[in-house]
Amino acid sequence: MKLFRLFPGPPAKTMVIIVVLGLLNSAMSSGMLILINNRMSGKALPFPGYEWLAYILLLVGILLVGRVFHAYMIKLSQNALYTVEVSLLQKIRAALFQDFEGLGEEKVYTAISDAKMLAQTPEVILGLFNAAIMVVCGLAYMFWIKPLGGAALLVLMIFLLLLYLLRNKKIEVELNKVRDLQNQYYKYLRDLLFGFREVKMSIERNENLYHDFLQRNRDQGRELSVKTNIRYLNNELAGSLSWYLLLGLILFVFPALNHLGVAEMNTFVVVTLYMMGPVSTLITFIPFITRTKIAVERIEELEHSIRANITVKQQYNDLAEIQEFLNVRFEDVSFFYESRNGKQPFGIGPLNLELRKGEVVFITGSNGSGKSTFMNMLAGLYLPASGNIKLNGKEIGIHNYPYYSDQLSAIFTGNYLFNENYNQWDLTTSNELFMDLIALMELKDVIKLDTIYKDIGTRYSKGQQKRLAMIYALLEEKDVILLDEWAAEQDPYFRARFYKYILPLLKKRGKTVVAVTHDESYYTCADRVIHFEEGVIVKDHYLQPGIQAVHIDIK
Ligand SMILES: Nc1ncnc2c1ncn2[C@@H]1O[C@H](COP(=O)(O)OP(=O)(O)OP(=O)(O)O)[C@@H](O)[C@H]1O
């Protein structure tokens, strides 16, 4: 069964424990049933005078086995949740960036909540097994007492059960509609919460979002929920009434047909009441199977849609040996995004270029020309569809991409600042490099050293966050730094400082800088300008120091 692949430990061992515990529990529950029934009907047991002791022993036994049963179940469920969650996180962290990008964060969140749902599986299977044994025992007991009565009861039970399930199936279809409405509701709610500032800026947008989407959705949700829940209630009531139908059969029909005596009638009633709980457990299992199937499929789909076969940390990788960056070469490299709606996807290449140690290279080009796509390739985040990338002459294959990326620092547009110091940098005044970088980025009066990782989003402005990102990138002390429109959020003063002071300083310190920029007036600050249009390099040239603005040929 696919499901067991997601759980820890050998399935056989788990099954044996479930079977043993289930049998023990059922044997004792059945013993209790027989004991109560015999006491009620005045039948003698093989140990006259000690029925009370048997009763106490059975009670203690049921309690103890139940305790072990449930403790085992809790452990099994938590282990299952842990295994599924950890394996998902492992796969996600090792996933190729381009696969992750295509996935979307909602799918990850859904898979994690699916994992939580799957964690209930051991509990449900255990309960189901137990319930099945109890129902079989109850029915067998009735067959043993009166075969015909038992058979009649079984047939009626199956009929009522099928009726219940049929009605429930219809309700489930409606419940799916409620769920769809709920998903849409979250989408609109997300727009309200994340776009709150924009919502406040337009009365029309505010009114329409509320009346035409949020409120209308909630109206439909309320209407459908009331209808569905009442249907559900009716079915549940019909389900409970079914038991009274069965009891009616035992209390009135069977005696009228002279089929059951009083003692047998009592036994039938007790057994029927005893089976009520286990039968409902069996019924709830059916929708659970459907939900589990969907959850397993969704998790598997996620696993298949990400190529998670790259081991992040390997025992040995030849790129890890590289001490100094010399050059990176693109040889006939191309890349294409996935095609959507049958449209021709955007692609770049074939690209042929070499970036050398100590160069300050600007990547320029109009919007959508492929600059960021190129930067993602250069960073080792997008794998080429064809061609080769070589670092210091060593070819980068799928197995050593993480080591290639690890040689570079990068600040992307919409750069993310982490909540924790995952690199475990020394962020105290005793770290000279750190203090030097704070001064370089002119953040002395802004950074509170003890709270640097707290409230990043609110404490620092966008421009300050970029400067902080630069500090972290330079703390990595890598030879190459990639910047995607880093200066876009900086004020004119700091922008000039970046191009005219910080970049030359980085070059002096031996860094190789590749920066995407639209700041035409600073193009002269580069050693080399590479211009993109429609995914290809249309101009790649070196500048002489001190020469005026670069002339760019636009196709
Ligand atoms: N994840 C993606 N999936 C599909 N297409 C994408 C994706 N990201 C970008 N594109 C497309 O690739 C093209 C190039 O995008 P890219 O971000 O590389 O341009 P850019 O030169 O950096 O533009 P800008 O100057 O606006 O930042 C665009 O047409 C864009 O629609």
The ligand as a Tripos MOL2 file, in Angstrom:
@<TRIPOS>MOLECULE
LIG
   31    33     1     0     0
SMALL
NO_CHARGES

@<TRIPOS>ATOM
      1 N1          9.3110   32.2550  -13.6620 N.pl3     1 LIG1
      2 C1          9.0470   32.6060  -14.9260 C.ar      1 LIG1
      3 N2          8.2960   31.8200  -15.7060 N.ar      1 LIG1
      4 C2          8.0480   32.1540  -16.9800 C.ar      1 LIG1
      5 N3          8.4950   33.2830  -17.5670 N.ar      1 LIG1
      6 C3          9.2460   34.1130  -16.8270 C.ar      1 LIG1
      7 C4          9.5650   33.8200  -15.4710 C.ar      1 LIG1
      8 N4         10.3230   34.8330  -15.0040 N.ar      1 LIG1
      9 C5         10.4750   35.7070  -16.0160 C.ar      1 LIG1
     10 N5          9.8430   35.2760  -17.0970 N.ar      1 LIG1
     11 C6          9.7960   35.9350  -18.4100 C.3       1 LIG1
     12 O1         11.1090   36.0520  -18.8930 O.3       1 LIG1
     13 C7         11.3120   37.2840  -19.5410 C.3       1 LIG1
     14 C8         12.5900   37.9160  -19.0020 C.3       1 LIG1
     15 O2         12.4100   38.1940  -17.6460 O.3       1 LIG1
     16 P1         13.5980   38.7980  -16.7760 P.3       1 LIG1
     17 O3         13.0980   38.9220  -15.4000 O.co2     1 LIG1
     18 O4         14.8150   37.9900  -17.0080 O.co2     1 LIG1
     19 O5         13.7760   40.2230  -17.4350 O.3       1 LIG1
     20 P2         14.6830   41.4500  -16.9940 P.3       1 LIG1
     21 O6         15.5370   41.7860  -18.1530 O.co2     1 LIG1
     22 O7         15.3840   41.1640  -15.7110 O.co2     1 LIG1
     23 O8         13.5860   42.5640  -16.7990 O.3       1 LIG1
     24 P3         13.5040   43.8210  -15.7870 P.3       1 LIG1
     25 O9         14.4460   44.8750  -16.3240 O.co2     1 LIG1
     26 O10        12.0920   44.2470  -15.9170 O.co2     1 LIG1
     27 O11        13.8610   43.3450  -14.4360 O.co2     1 LIG1
     28 C9         10.0560   38.1180  -19.3020 C.3       1 LIG1
     29 O12         9.3390   38.1660  -20.5110 O.3       1 LIG1
     30 C10         9.2660   37.3520  -18.2660 C.3       1 LIG1
     31 O13         7.9040   37.3940  -18.5600 O.3       1 LIG1
@<TRIPOS>BOND
     1     1     2 1
     2     2     3 ar
     3     2     7 ar
     4     3     4 ar
     5     4     5 ar
     6     5     6 ar
     7     6     7 ar
     8     6    10 ar
     9     7     8 ar
    10     8     9 ar
    11     9    10 ar
    12    10    11 1
    13    11    12 1
    14    11    30 1
    15    12    13 1
    16    13    14 1
    17    13    28 1
    18    14    15 1
    19    15    16 1
    20    16    17 2
    21    16    18 1
    22    16    19 1
    23    19    20 1
    24    20    21 2
    25    20    22 1
    26    20    23 1
    27    23    24 1
    28    24    25 2
    29    24    26 1
    30    24    27 1
    31    28    29 1
    32    28    30 1
    33    30    31 1
@<TRIPOS>SUBSTRUCTURE
     1 LIG1         1 GROUP 0 **** ****
